[in-house]
């Protein structure tokens, strides 16, 4: 403790140098802390679901081999969308059940959510009945959507996002069982999603979840989109079965996928050329890690995030170099003081401990100030 007291007094005798050193370290540490937090949030943070490492995202690159219409959203590019009937085939096929425990579909949409006299423009998510079961989530209130809600003709129901329930419904338990109006159509609230979960698409935070079979009603589309195998618009993910790997899932799902292409969808291509038909049948299903969810933001942000991280690292190196130069200059100016301490009986080890204590205090003060700066930066 005496060494620390001496170190504090020594630093306070040169307040300008100490302040510059602490500020330099704060800028370096703060920039890196803020950038690391952003990188984790965008690229590394797993979904708040049980065992997210077991999730895999499915894709179906067409490479121009599929006719029909394609519609992409925030969850990924057009190589990641399926027709709704194809996702149902993958989810229902017994051959795939040994590799995955379930396949789920989803698609974001713009929603006007009206309840309790207030209307808010939010994002919603159409989800299949397997969406919440595959994720393994439990509701904060009521129940989540299930397979029965996806049946054609089932009553219109909705699950509120937790933040929506808190902000627009004042966390009222009576909201469950009440009505909300989504894009002009009433739906019964059957539950509230768990706290912290806002969907599986990072840049598409859902305020409300509704069955995917309501898409034509809520977006002014056609019921044909739910039956048309040449209309590609839904995203899909799956959960690996116990002991299965992504390669196992790819092989199991590909066998089902190609059988459907050959037996069901190829005849829909009409009188295309043999080369085009062969190209169509050669389409491969992709299986990618899905622990961070499904979003095109990952691919778009990876390079800028890594560049920002490298820049923050350079800033930290410059800050450390500046502090090192300051301490070297301070050490040269204190040569007489150190010589006096030694002449009065201070051992070499005690002098070294004092200098290390001063450096440690500077680092601690700079780190603490850096954390405060990072918090202010992220809050802003």
C-alpha positions, 0 to 999 in steps of 0.5 A: 500500500505504501508503494501505491501511495507513493505512486499516487503522490508522484503522479499528482506532482505532474498533473499535466503529464498524467492527464495527457497520458490518461486521456490518450489511453482513454481514447485508445481503450474507448475506441477499441471497446466501442468497436469491439462491442459493435463487431460483437453485436453485428458479427459475433453475437449468437441468437438468444435461443437455446443452443444456437450453435445447432441452427443452420441456415438453408439456401438454394442458389438458382444461378439463373436455373429457375424461372418464376418470380423472386423476392428478397428481404433483409434476411439474405440475398436471392440465393437464400429464398425458397418457395413456400411449398418447397419449405413445407416439403423439406419440413415434412420429409421423413428422410430429413428427420434423422438429420434435423429436428425441424425446418422453419420459414420466415419473412419480414414485412412492414406493419402498421400495428394498431392497438389501444388507440395507438398506431405504430409503423413497425416491422413484423415477421411472418413465421411458419408453425415450426419457427418457435419450436425449432428455436426452442423458445418459451413465451414470456406470456401466453403461448407462441405460434405453433403448427395449428396456427399455420393451417389454411383457414386458422384464426388470425393470431399474433405474438407480440415482441417483448419490447412492443408489449412493454412499450405499446401495451404497458406490459399489461398481462391482459394484452394476451387474449386481446385484439391488435390490428395489423395492416388493417386486419384484426388478430388475436394476441396469443402470447408475448415473445421472450425478453431479448428476442426480436426475430432471427434477422439482425436488421429486421427486429420484429415487433409482431409475429404472425403465421406465414399463411397470413402473408397474402392477407396482410400484404395484399398479395395472392393466395397463389404465392402459398401454392406457387412453386415458382414464387421464391420469397421465404427464408428457411433455417433448421436445427440439427438433430442430436449428433448430426453435423451440418454436412449430415443435414446438407446430405439429408435435405439435399436428397429430399430437395432434388427429389422434389425438383425432379418429380414435382418442379421439373414438369412445371418448367415447360418446354425448356431446352435439355441443357436448361433442364439439366442445369435446373436439376443440378441445383444444390441446397446450401447449409450454413451456420446459423447461430447468429441468425439469418441476415444479409447485413453479415456479408455487407458489414464484415469488411467495413467492421474488420477495417474499423477494428483494424483502425481502432487497433492502430489508434490504440497502438498510437496512444500506447506509443504516446504514453510510452514516450511521455513516460520515457521523458518523465523517467529521464527528468527523474534520474536525479530523484531515482539516484537520491532514493537509491542513495538513501537506501532504496533497493533496486526492486523497490524503485522498480515496484514504484515505477510499475505501480505508477504505470499500472495506475495510469493504465487503470485510470485510462481503462476506466475512462475508456470504458466510460467513453465507450459507453457514452459513444454507444449510447449516443 
